[in-house]
Amino acid sequence: MAEERPRRLHGRSQELFDALKQAGIIRDGDWVRRVVIDIHVERAVVVHVERYGDERLLDVVQMLGGVEIRTGQDA
C-alpha cells in the first residue's frame, strides 16, 4: 500500500495563520502579505513579516519631520 503523502500547506491555510497567531508572530487584524522564516544554520532564525500599509502609516509619516527620505541609487 502506498504511503500517504503529507498535505501541502497553502498560504491561505487557516491552520497556518492560527499557528502564527498562537506563536505571537502575527495578530488578529494584521494585513499580512508574506511571512518568511529564514533559517541560517550558523545564525539566529529571522522571521520577516511583510504587511500591507494601512492608515496607521500616516501617523508615522507625520513623525518624520526633518528626515530626508531618498529613493533610487543616488546617495
Phi, psi and omega in degrees: 000134182291140179286135180286133181279148177296148177293141172284146175270140177254149181302337179263013181296121179295324178299318180295314179295322178298319179295319178295322177293315181298327179281351179083012181281322174231163181239161174303138178088352176292139176264078185275132177260321185203143173235124179242124175256109186258109183251110174258129189294342182248008182223175177293149176289136179243133177247122177258124176244115180262123182243152171285142176289147175226190187297342177296335179298331179298326177294322179293316181300321179295330181279354184271017179304131180085359179260132179267126179249123180247148174234158178085193185273341182293128180235000000 
